[in-house]
């Protein structure tokens, strides 16, 4: 607390002026702005001090329980250890005040300005802090159990190691707040608590949110590393770019939540409800993913063990158009592999044109390597979606692609080669697989290849597909 000079008046002198009435006191303060107010340990229990000017006053250990201090000026006041239980401090100015160890249980602080206040170790249990300004305040190790902070501004506040059990945070601004080690267990009350709260950029490392209700909260870029969010209600929560490294999310409800670029490395999301989740570019290294429920409560349960697969699987099950698209690809998609240089791309494009004419969906592998994947992985994905594969052996880029796909995908592979070119020596090993058509289709020019398409490529490939289907039909009948 900043003071300009030593007071020449005693505690009793100041009390005598206060007892003369609010108007007299405030006028005296106005006339004596440099006077240091000494009211340490003063007895002002249940006094009506509404609108009083106590800025910079020493009220340490003062007894103000039950007092009316609404609209009071207490900025920069020393209230260390003061008893303010059940006092009315609504709309008061407590900015920069020192409230360490203050007793504020059931105190009305609604709409008050506590910005930059020091509330370390203060007891604020069941306090009314609705709409209060606590920005940049220090609440570390304070007791806030069952307090009402709805609509309050806690941006940049330090709430580390604080008891926040059953606190109501609905509509609060917790942007960039520091919750490291805070205890938020059991905040799932009917009033909602963290519903729609803004926790963007907050530091919640090790915070306990067990059974907490964070419905609709904004946790974008929040740091929740190693926090306990088991069985928490995270419905509609925005976790964009949030860090949840090592966090415990066992049994949490993530219905309709946004998980974009969220870091879940080493986190446990076992038994999470993930219906309607938007999951993109997640970091899932060593993440424990077991029994993720992708269906709403009223539907038969479907569970999978991969968050990203879960999102795709749900879309596949519930969206007819997507199913139709995938069915179209797997029933009519034909992957064309081959060389692109020396006229090779022209041949592949001619094959594609003929396939379109015959109502197929040609896929030419002619695009840049996707980030994080090599060409082989991309080819494997495309092969898995195709009805059959046409392979031009006239170029040098095919061997690796064939060795990584033919042994693992039992769909027809039709090898073709331009006359006069030599197939690579190890291709004979590939021909041993029964789903690779034999002999290799040779062609002298593009036009001749197109003439051979139906009789030497399409018809034999379709016969192989039918043969495979007959095998599955027999297997199913057994």
Order of alpha helices (4+ residues) and beta strands (2+ residues): alpha-alpha-beta-beta-beta-beta-alpha-alpha-beta-alpha-beta-alpha-beta-alpha-beta-alpha-beta-alpha-alpha
